[in-house]
């Protein structure tokens, strides 16, 4: 019985946290004002409100789903910190598409792949036994491999090549938690 109560309590706290973060992205200005974003201060003039949120990302109330290239112009390669990239490019929303672009294996490039871990423990330990390969070494070429964020759950991604070495050194892995996009 104690486990059931604890499990429910954790579920309620997690739900409240995600909803709180989702609501924090909502523009609370009145519909008849020119106010388009929080800006950095309460007393800012309207001319300073540029629609930029806390991380200098445009507010998402008018945007639809986005295609996001993992790593930006760096693409998916060894030696780039994707956890930092994900943190700096958050938030991610339902139905956004992550695009993994990487060169197919050759004599001059290391092969890469994309694995999805089932839980945080597997992700933190780069344990590929229960991970699922969602893109093999050739699927990142051209326009890249596309992965749509369709569920309200954390997604844990990593490169599984070299028996998880690319993941284990900490660079080729990241997690995202898609949020609800509020339309009003």
N, CA, C and O of each residue as an XYZ file, in Angstrom:
736
protein
N       0.817     -1.186      0.000
C       0.000      0.000      0.000
C       0.868      1.260      0.000
O       0.545      2.244     -0.666
N       1.983      1.222      0.759
C       2.888      2.363      0.800
C       3.479      2.661     -0.565
O       3.614      3.824     -0.943
N       3.831      1.623     -1.307
C       4.392      1.807     -2.638
C       3.364      2.463     -3.552
O       3.708      3.355     -4.326
N       2.117      2.035     -3.472
C       1.066      2.596     -4.315
C       0.889      4.080     -4.018
O       0.776      4.885     -4.942
N       0.864      4.451     -2.744
C       0.731      5.853     -2.368
C       1.924      6.661     -2.875
O       1.749      7.740     -3.442
N       3.133      6.144     -2.672
C       4.342      6.844     -3.115
C       4.350      7.003     -4.631
O       4.714      8.059     -5.148
N       3.951      5.958     -5.336
C       3.906      6.003     -6.789
C       2.926      7.080     -7.253
O       3.233      7.854     -8.160
N       1.744      7.127     -6.628
C       0.747      8.134     -7.001
C       1.239      9.539     -6.687
O       1.013     10.465     -7.466
N       1.908      9.703     -5.555
C       2.429     11.003     -5.174
C       3.474     11.481     -6.189
O       3.467     12.648     -6.580
N       4.354     10.601     -6.608
C       5.367     10.950     -7.604
C       4.702     11.319     -8.923
O       5.117     12.273     -9.581
N       3.686     10.580     -9.311
C       2.969     10.865    -10.550
C       2.303     12.240    -10.485
O       2.347     12.986    -11.463
N       1.690     12.588     -9.357
C       1.052     13.896     -9.200
C       2.090     15.009     -9.248
O       1.869     16.028     -9.903
N       3.218     14.832     -8.566
C       4.262     15.860     -8.560
C       4.842     16.037     -9.966
O       5.065     17.167    -10.402
N       5.088     14.936    -10.675
C       5.627     15.024    -12.036
C       4.640     15.733    -12.960
O       5.042     16.579    -13.760
N       3.371     15.402    -12.860
C       2.347     16.040    -13.686
C       2.271     17.529    -13.396
O       2.219     18.342    -14.319
N       2.264     17.889    -12.122
C       2.205     19.297    -11.746
C       3.435     20.049    -12.253
O       3.317     21.196    -12.685
N       4.599     19.428    -12.208
C       5.824     20.076    -12.681
C       5.765     20.347    -14.176
O       6.090     21.448    -14.620
N       5.355     19.353    -14.955
C       5.295     19.528    -16.406
C       4.247     20.569    -16.773
O       4.485     21.403    -17.646
N       3.083     20.530    -16.113
C       2.062     21.534    -16.398
C       2.533     22.921    -15.988
O       2.249     23.903    -16.673
N       3.243     23.006    -14.887
C       3.780     24.299    -14.455
C       4.750     24.873    -15.464
O       4.699     26.067    -15.762
N       5.634     24.042    -15.996
C       6.581     24.505    -17.010
C       5.833     24.889    -18.280
O       6.164     25.890    -18.915
N       4.826     24.103    -18.656
C       4.047     24.414    -19.851
C       3.335     25.746    -19.702
O       3.325     26.550    -20.634
N       2.738     25.992    -18.539
C       2.032     27.246    -18.314
C       2.987     28.420    -18.223
O       2.606     29.549    -18.533
N       4.205     28.180    -17.808
C       5.188     29.257    -17.725
C       5.505     29.813    -19.104
O       5.929     30.962    -19.219
N       5.307     29.020    -20.153
C       5.570     29.472    -21.517
C       4.397     30.214    -22.134
O       4.506     30.733    -23.245
N       3.285     30.268    -21.431
C       2.088     30.907    -21.963
C       2.194     32.414    -21.808
O       2.650     32.900    -20.773
N       1.779     33.156    -22.820
C       1.771     34.615    -22.762
C       0.500     35.044    -22.045
O      -0.603     34.770    -22.517
N       0.647     35.707    -20.921
C      -0.488     36.091    -20.089
C      -0.947     37.510    -20.355
O      -1.761     38.029    -19.591
N      -0.459     38.169    -21.413
C      -0.888     39.533    -21.734
C      -2.347     39.563    -22.146
O      -2.900     38.541    -22.554
N      -2.975     40.727    -22.041
C      -4.384     40.828    -22.418
C      -4.505     40.753    -23.929
O      -3.593     41.167    -24.645
N      -5.636     40.223    -24.429
C      -5.779     40.039    -25.874
C      -5.789     41.348    -26.657
O      -5.500     41.344    -27.854
N      -6.118     42.478    -26.003
C      -6.213     43.746    -26.717
C      -4.939     44.575    -26.636
O      -4.900     45.696    -27.143
N      -3.906     44.047    -26.012
C      -2.668     44.824    -25.886
C      -1.667     44.405    -26.943
O      -1.824     43.373    -27.596
N      -0.637     45.216    -27.103
C       0.450     44.876    -28.016
C       1.517     44.073    -27.319
O       2.566     43.803    -27.903
N       1.280     43.693    -26.111
C       2.232     42.958    -25.293
C       2.398     41.562    -25.851
O       1.432     40.802    -25.914
N       3.624     41.208    -26.262
C       3.826     39.910    -26.897
C       4.802     39.021    -26.172
O       5.137     37.950    -26.677
N       5.274     39.420    -25.007
C       6.212     38.563    -24.293
C       6.529     39.125    -22.930
O       6.231     40.284    -22.639
N       7.130     38.309    -22.101
C       7.432     38.723    -20.747
C       8.555     39.729    -20.680
O       8.553     40.574    -19.785
N       9.514     39.680    -21.583
C      10.655     40.572    -21.497
C      11.456     40.274    -20.241
O      11.367     39.175    -19.694
N      12.244     41.250    -19.775
C      13.085     41.022    -18.604
C      12.606     41.771    -17.391
O      13.145     41.559    -16.305
N      11.625     42.633    -17.515
C      11.180     43.381    -16.349
C       9.719     43.731    -16.452
O       9.151     43.794    -17.542
N       9.114     43.960    -15.294
C       7.691     44.273    -15.262
C       7.413     45.643    -15.846
O       6.351     45.850    -16.432
N       8.337     46.590    -15.705
C       8.065     47.956    -16.111
C       8.576     48.302    -17.493
O       8.641     49.481    -17.842
N       8.938     47.319    -18.284
C       9.478     47.590    -19.618
C       8.413     48.218    -20.501
O       7.227     47.919    -20.366
N       8.842     49.088    -21.405
C       7.884     49.678    -22.336
C       7.497     48.656    -23.390
O       8.209     47.677    -23.614
N       6.366     48.892    -24.032
C       5.881     47.943    -25.041
C       6.876     47.776    -26.180
O       6.953     46.707    -26.785
N       7.637     48.822    -26.474
C       8.582     48.718    -27.588
C       9.701     47.734    -27.296
O      10.366     47.269    -28.222
N       9.927     47.401    -26.004
C      10.968     46.432    -25.668
C      10.479     44.995    -25.729
O      11.286     44.070    -25.628
N       9.203     44.789    -25.889
C       8.664     43.428    -25.914
C       8.718     42.908    -27.342
O       7.959     43.343    -28.208
N       9.616     41.983    -27.570
C       9.877     41.516    -28.933
C       9.372     40.112    -29.186
O       9.664     39.522    -30.227
N       8.607     39.563    -28.233
C       8.143     38.202    -28.418
C       9.184     37.182    -28.043
O       9.031     35.999    -28.347
N      10.245     37.618    -27.385
C      11.303     36.708    -26.999
C      11.089     36.259    -25.570
O      10.842     37.081    -24.688
N      11.181     34.982    -25.338
C      11.022     34.434    -24.001
C      12.335     34.437    -23.246
O      13.290     35.093    -23.662
N      12.394     33.724    -22.157
C      13.536     33.698    -21.263
C      14.821     33.305    -21.981
O      15.863     33.917    -21.743
N      14.776     32.313    -22.843
C      15.973     31.839    -23.546
C      16.121     32.464    -24.921
O      16.800     31.908    -25.784
N      15.496     33.611    -25.136
C      15.528     34.295    -26.429
C      14.941     33.453    -27.549
O      15.355     33.573    -28.703
N      13.983     32.605    -27.216
C      13.241     31.859    -28.217
C      11.904     32.558    -28.424
O      11.327     33.050    -27.454
N      11.394     32.620    -29.639
C      10.082     33.212    -29.833
C       9.035     32.438    -29.046
O       9.159     31.232    -28.836
N       7.996     33.157    -28.611
C       6.901     32.476    -27.934
C       6.224     31.535    -28.914
O       6.210     31.793    -30.118
N       5.666     30.455    -28.410
C       5.190     29.383    -29.278
C       3.694     29.392    -29.534
O       3.190     28.458    -30.158
N       2.951     30.414    -29.078
C       1.515     30.348    -29.249
C       1.087     30.458    -30.708
O      -0.022     30.042    -31.044
N       1.918     30.998    -31.578
C       1.538     31.111    -32.981
C       2.298     30.127    -33.859
O       2.087     30.095    -35.071
N       3.155     29.346    -33.282
C       3.953     28.419    -34.065
C       3.310     27.035    -34.068
O       2.651     26.637    -33.107
N       3.511     26.323    -35.152
C       3.093     24.940    -35.201
C       4.267     24.040    -34.865
O       5.264     24.481    -34.293
N       4.137     22.793    -35.220
C       5.230     21.851    -34.986
C       6.452     22.279    -35.778
O       6.346     22.855    -36.861
N       7.626     21.982    -35.208
C       8.875     22.385    -35.842
C       9.709     21.165    -36.184
O       9.580     20.112    -35.559
N      10.568     21.318    -37.187
C      11.624     20.352    -37.470
C      12.893     20.940    -36.892
O      13.288     22.055    -37.235
N      13.529     20.180    -36.009
C      14.703     20.662    -35.298
C      15.876     19.756    -35.639
O      15.832     18.556    -35.367
N      16.909     20.311    -36.222
C      18.102     19.528    -36.551
C      18.905     19.350    -35.271
O      19.349     20.325    -34.663
N      19.087     18.108    -34.872
C      19.828     17.800    -33.654
C      21.267     18.271    -33.827
O      21.963     17.845    -34.749
N      21.709     19.157    -32.929
C      23.043     19.729    -33.010
C      23.121     20.976    -33.861
O      24.193     21.565    -33.996
N      21.994     21.394    -34.444
C      22.002     22.578    -35.311
C      22.942     22.364    -36.482
O      22.891     21.318    -37.129
N      23.792     23.326    -36.764
C      24.723     23.221    -37.901
C      25.816     22.182    -37.658
O      26.519     21.801    -38.593
N      25.969     21.721    -36.421
C      26.971     20.692    -36.103
C      26.502     19.284    -36.479
O      27.318     18.370    -36.597
N      25.198     19.109    -36.666
C      24.609     17.803    -36.951
C      24.921     16.801    -35.836
O      25.191     17.210    -34.707
N      24.889     15.514    -36.126
C      25.069     14.420    -35.150
C      26.452     13.846    -35.366
O      26.658     13.082    -36.309
N      27.419     14.198    -34.505
C      28.783     13.704    -34.668
C      29.475     13.583    -33.316
O      29.035     14.166    -32.326
N      30.532     12.839    -33.288
C      31.302     12.607    -32.071
C      32.014     13.887    -31.631
O      32.536     14.630    -32.462
N      32.031     14.142    -30.323
C      32.767     15.271    -29.782
C      31.946     16.520    -29.532
O      32.496     17.525    -29.082
N      30.665     16.496    -29.803
C      29.782     17.639    -29.572
C      28.906     17.313    -28.369
O      28.445     16.178    -28.245
N      28.662     18.271    -27.480
C      27.872     18.020    -26.274
C      26.391     18.245    -26.569
O      25.919     19.382    -26.590
N      25.664     17.155    -26.797
C      24.248     17.239    -27.153
C      23.359     17.512    -25.949
O      22.253     18.025    -26.114
N      23.806     17.187    -24.759
C      23.029     17.546    -23.565
C      22.968     19.064    -23.431
O      21.906     19.619    -23.146
N      24.091     19.733    -23.632
C      24.095     21.204    -23.610
C      23.241     21.765    -24.737
O      22.497     22.725    -24.538
N      23.347     21.171    -25.911
C      22.542     21.630    -27.045
C      21.057     21.528    -26.712
O      20.306     22.474    -26.948
N      20.622     20.382    -26.163
C      19.202     20.189    -25.836
C      18.751     21.200    -24.789
O      17.662     21.764    -24.900
N      19.580     21.434    -23.772
C      19.243     22.397    -22.729
C      19.088     23.804    -23.315
O      18.150     24.523    -22.970
N      19.996     24.186    -24.189
C      19.971     25.526    -24.772
C      18.892     25.709    -25.823
O      18.532     26.844    -26.134
N      18.364     24.624    -26.379
C      17.335     24.718    -27.411
C      15.948     24.345    -26.908
O      14.991     24.357    -27.682
N      15.823     24.017    -25.641
C      14.521     23.708    -25.052
C      13.686     24.988    -24.993
O      14.250     26.082    -24.991
N      12.398     24.881    -24.947
C      11.614     23.665    -24.795
C      11.305     23.013    -26.137
O      11.317     23.658    -27.186
N      11.033     21.730    -26.071
C      10.580     20.951    -27.207
C       9.107     20.635    -26.953
O       8.687     20.498    -25.804
N       8.326     20.521    -28.024
C       6.886     20.346    -27.889
C       6.406     19.084    -28.595
O       7.094     18.529    -29.453
N       5.193     18.639    -28.209
C       4.552     17.520    -28.884
C       4.525     17.768    -30.384
O       4.284     18.887    -30.837
N       4.770     16.728    -31.137
C       4.754     16.712    -32.592
C       5.899     17.494    -33.226
O       5.935     17.624    -34.450
N       6.838     18.019    -32.436
C       8.069     18.521    -33.029
C       8.834     17.317    -33.585
O       8.730     16.210    -33.056
N       9.588     17.537    -34.636
C      10.362     16.474    -35.265
C      11.844     16.742    -35.055
O      12.354     17.797    -35.429
N      12.528     15.777    -34.452
C      13.977     15.855    -34.323
C      14.589     15.229    -35.572
O      14.218     14.122    -35.961
N      15.524     15.936    -36.199
C      16.171     15.440    -37.415
C      17.632     15.151    -37.083
O      18.392     16.054    -36.735
N      18.011     13.886    -37.196
C      19.386     13.450    -36.956
C      20.091     13.353    -38.303
O      19.751     12.501    -39.123
N      21.071     14.223    -38.532
C      21.838     14.204    -39.779
C      23.263     13.768    -39.468
O      23.933     14.350    -38.614
N      23.711     12.748    -40.168
C      25.089     12.286    -40.006
C      25.517     11.576    -41.275
O      24.698     11.030    -42.015
N      26.817     11.596    -41.507
C      27.362     10.976    -42.708
C      27.332      9.459    -42.591
O      27.571      8.913    -41.515
N      27.039      8.779    -43.692
C      27.148      7.323    -43.678
C      28.606      6.917    -43.435
O      29.511      7.706    -43.706
N      28.845      5.718    -42.938
C      30.225      5.309    -42.661
C      31.087      5.304    -43.925
O      30.640      4.943    -45.014
N      32.333      5.718    -43.732
C      33.294      5.706    -44.832
C      34.688      5.556    -44.223
O      34.829      5.381    -43.013
N      35.705      5.625    -45.064
C      37.081      5.530    -44.571
C      37.480      6.755    -43.750
O      38.443      6.701    -42.985
N      36.748      7.857    -43.904
C      37.122      9.094    -43.212
C      36.148      9.500    -42.101
O      36.414     10.463    -41.382
N      35.035      8.794    -41.947
C      34.069      9.153    -40.904
C      33.734      7.942    -40.043
O      33.697      6.809    -40.523
N      33.495      8.199    -38.782
C      33.027      7.148    -37.881
C      31.550      6.914    -38.137
O      30.817      7.853    -38.447
N      31.102      5.663    -38.010
C      29.666      5.417    -38.157
C      28.912      5.919    -36.917
O      29.439      5.901    -35.804
N      27.687      6.361    -37.132
C      26.809      6.785    -36.047
C      25.450      6.144    -36.245
O      25.100      5.719    -37.345
N      24.693      6.083    -35.166
C      23.341      5.554    -35.177
C      22.555      6.329    -34.133
O      23.099      7.195    -33.449
N      21.278      6.012    -34.015
C      20.439      6.652    -32.997
C      19.715      5.548    -32.238
O      19.001      4.735    -32.824
N      19.913      5.534    -30.928
C      19.240      4.594    -30.043
C      18.317      5.367    -29.117
O      18.596      6.503    -28.735
N      17.210      4.723    -28.765
C      16.249      5.268    -27.817
C      16.243      4.365    -26.591
O      15.951      3.173    -26.689
N      16.569      4.942    -25.431
C      16.612      4.175    -24.188
C      15.236      4.129    -23.542
O      14.474      5.090    -23.643
N      14.905      3.015    -22.876
C      13.575      2.873    -22.275
C      13.409      3.626    -20.960
O      12.283      3.882    -20.533
N      14.517      3.984    -20.313
C      14.409      4.635    -19.010
C      15.683      5.411    -18.696
O      16.693      5.295    -19.390
N      15.604      6.200    -17.636
C      16.728      7.057    -17.237
C      17.952      6.228    -16.838
O      19.079      6.593    -17.173
N      17.743      5.122    -16.128
C      18.862      4.295    -15.682
C      19.665      3.784    -16.877
O      20.891      3.890    -16.890
N      18.984      3.235    -17.873
C      19.674      2.736    -19.069
C      20.432      3.857    -19.767
O      21.553      3.663    -20.237
N      19.814      5.022    -19.831
C      20.431      6.193    -20.462
C      21.696      6.618    -19.708
O      22.748      6.807    -20.318
N      21.594      6.765    -18.395
C      22.734      7.226    -17.603
C      23.907      6.252    -17.660
O      25.065      6.661    -17.581
N      23.603      4.959    -17.799
C      24.637      3.939    -17.859
C      24.997      3.526    -19.286
O      25.833      2.646    -19.490
N      24.367      4.158    -20.263
C      24.583      3.800    -21.677
C      24.431      2.294    -21.884
O      25.216      1.670    -22.599
N      23.419      1.727    -21.255
C      23.141      0.293    -21.328
C      22.282      0.010    -22.563
O      21.072      0.234    -22.554
N      22.917     -0.480    -23.612
C      22.232     -0.700    -24.886
C      21.399     -1.981    -24.932
O      20.684     -2.213    -25.907
N      21.483     -2.817    -23.889
C      20.768     -4.102    -23.926
C      19.269     -3.927    -24.118
O      18.646     -4.699    -24.846
N      18.683     -2.923    -23.475
C      17.241     -2.709    -23.582
C      16.890     -1.534    -24.490
O      15.714     -1.232    -24.694
N      17.911     -0.873    -25.033
C      17.670      0.268    -25.924
C      17.230     -0.233    -27.300
O      17.527     -1.362    -27.690
N      16.532      0.610    -28.008
C      16.043      0.261    -29.345
C      16.740      1.146    -30.377
O      16.743      2.371    -30.261
N      17.330      0.504    -31.386
C      17.921      1.269    -32.477
C      16.770      1.831    -33.311
O      15.950      1.077    -33.836
N      16.713      3.168    -33.428
C      15.661      3.785    -34.232
C      16.205      4.276    -35.575
O      15.430      4.548    -36.491
N      17.535      4.392    -35.699
C      18.148      4.757    -36.977
C      19.516      4.093    -37.064
O      20.338      4.223    -36.157
N      19.753      3.382    -38.159
C      21.031      2.701    -38.322
C      22.083      3.650    -38.885
O      21.837      4.849    -39.014
N      23.238      3.123    -39.215
C      24.393      3.949    -39.610
C      24.208      4.669    -40.946
O      24.941      5.614    -41.236
N      23.255      4.245    -41.753
C      23.082      4.882    -43.066
C      21.881      5.830    -43.121
O      21.761      6.608    -44.068
N      21.000      5.781    -42.135
C      19.758      6.559    -42.211
C      19.910      8.047    -41.940
O      18.962      8.802    -42.156
N      21.068      8.494    -41.474
C      21.271      9.912    -41.189
C      21.741     10.718    -42.386
O      21.855     11.940    -42.299
N      22.015     10.055    -43.504
C      22.490     10.760    -44.688
C      21.392     11.554    -45.365
O      20.216     11.401    -45.036
N      21.765     12.397    -46.304
C      20.789     13.197    -47.065
C      20.032     14.161    -46.168
O      20.625     15.011    -45.503
N      18.708     14.014    -46.160
C      17.858     14.884    -45.330
C      17.830     14.455    -43.879
O      17.252     15.153    -43.046
N      18.444     13.315    -43.551
C      18.528     12.853    -42.175
C      17.375     11.954    -41.769
O      16.414     11.755    -42.512
N      17.503     11.419    -40.565
C      16.479     10.565    -39.971
C      15.574     11.436    -39.111
O      16.054     12.229    -38.301
N      14.260     11.288    -39.287
C      13.303     12.101    -38.546
C      12.619     11.290    -37.459
O      12.179     10.164    -37.690
N      12.536     11.880    -36.264
C      11.872     11.254    -35.126
C      10.874     12.252    -34.551
O      11.262     13.337    -34.118
N       9.582     11.893    -34.544
C       8.525     12.776    -34.063
C       8.265     12.504    -32.579
O       8.111     11.354    -32.168
N       8.220     13.569    -31.786
C       7.934     13.474    -30.350
C       6.421     13.388    -30.175
O       5.729     14.406    -30.191
N       5.911     12.168    -30.007
C       4.470     11.938    -30.002
C       3.870     11.645    -28.632
O       2.647     11.627    -28.491
N       4.707     11.416    -27.617
C       4.169     11.050    -26.299
C       4.687     11.994    -25.230
O       5.741     12.614    -25.375
N       3.921     12.087    -24.155
C       4.327     12.898    -23.006
C       5.159     12.012    -22.098
O       4.665     11.464    -21.112
N       6.417     11.883    -22.444
C       7.357     11.042    -21.712
C       8.761     11.540    -22.011
O       8.988     12.125    -23.070
N       9.690     11.328    -21.127
C      11.073     11.702    -21.476
C      11.593     10.788    -22.588
O      11.347      9.582    -22.583
N      12.300     11.371    -23.519
C      12.956     10.619    -24.584
C      14.460     10.695    -24.327
O      15.022     11.777    -24.158
N      15.095      9.532    -24.301
C      16.536      9.442    -24.052
C      17.218      8.918    -25.309
O      17.008      7.767    -25.693
N      18.030      9.748    -25.951
C      18.689      9.383    -27.203
C      20.199      9.273    -27.005
O      20.780      9.953    -26.160
N      20.822      8.403    -27.801
C      22.283      8.299    -27.806
C      22.732      7.585    -29.073
O      21.955      6.907    -29.744
N      24.006      7.762    -29.373
C      24.638      6.981    -30.434
C      25.078      5.669    -29.808
O      25.688      5.660    -28.739
N      24.771      4.567    -30.467
C      25.108      3.261    -29.922
C      26.349      2.633    -30.529
O      26.689      1.494    -30.209
N      27.018      3.355    -31.390
C      28.171      2.772    -32.079
C      29.361      2.595    -31.146
O      29.464      3.218    -30.089
N      30.253      1.713    -31.591
C      31.447      1.345    -30.817
C      31.033      0.763    -29.464
O      31.650      1.036    -28.435
N      29.974     -0.044    -29.495
C      29.459     -0.709    -28.290
C      29.089      0.308    -27.200
O      29.285      0.053    -26.012
N      28.558      1.448    -27.614
C      28.130      2.474    -26.677
C      29.203      3.469    -26.283
O      28.953      4.328    -25.436
N      30.383      3.385    -26.864
C      31.473      4.293    -26.503
C      31.102      5.753    -26.746
O      31.404      6.616    -25.923
N      30.442      6.034    -27.885
C      30.054      7.409    -28.195
C      29.102      7.956    -27.138
O      29.113      9.154    -26.857
N      28.298      7.110    -26.563
C      27.403      7.502    -25.466
C      28.175      7.628    -24.160
O      28.000      8.597    -23.421
N      29.016      6.663    -23.881
C      29.699      6.588    -22.586
C      30.625      7.761    -22.310
O      30.797      8.144    -21.153
N      31.218      8.332    -23.327
C      32.095      9.473    -23.087
C      31.272     10.738    -22.833
O      31.824     11.802    -22.556
N      29.947     10.609    -22.932
C      29.062     11.680    -22.517
C      28.678     12.702    -23.551
O      27.911     13.616    -23.251
N      29.185     12.581    -24.758
C      28.886     13.640    -25.716
C      27.697     13.319    -26.618
O      26.868     14.194    -26.866
N      27.597     12.110    -27.105
C      26.552     11.807    -28.081
C      25.319     11.214    -27.410
O      24.892     10.103    -27.726
N      24.759     11.977    -26.481
C      23.508     11.579    -25.849
C      22.820     12.821    -25.295
O      23.463     13.806    -24.933
N      21.495     12.742    -25.242
C      20.704     13.835    -24.681
C      19.300     13.324    -24.399
O      18.892     12.271    -24.889
N      18.569     14.096    -23.596
C      17.175     13.752    -23.326
C      16.312     14.978    -23.553
O      16.754     16.113    -23.372
N      15.067     14.731    -23.953
C      14.079     15.795    -24.097
C      12.774     15.335    -23.475
O      12.474     14.142    -23.433
N      12.004     16.298    -22.994
C      10.665     16.038    -22.462
C       9.721     16.995    -23.179
O       9.700     18.187    -22.869
N       8.940     16.492    -24.134
C       8.062     17.398    -24.884
C       6.975     17.979    -23.992
O       6.454     17.312    -23.097
N       6.647     19.233    -24.258
C       5.617     19.942    -23.510
C       4.394     20.149    -24.387
O       4.447     19.990    -25.606
N       3.303     20.502    -23.748
C       2.085     20.848    -24.482
C       2.247     22.224    -25.098
O       2.831     23.121    -24.489
N       1.737     22.386    -26.289
C       1.718     23.690    -26.947
C       0.326     24.272    -26.684
O      -0.680     23.661    -27.046
N       0.268     25.424    -26.070
C      -1.007     26.042    -25.709
C      -1.465     26.968    -26.821
O      -0.737     27.877    -27.220
N      -2.667     26.739    -27.317
C      -3.275     27.618    -28.315
C      -4.519     28.220    -27.693
O      -5.320     27.517    -27.079
N      -4.675     29.521    -27.855
C      -5.856     30.176    -27.292
C      -6.326     31.279    -28.209
O      -7.312     31.952    -27.911
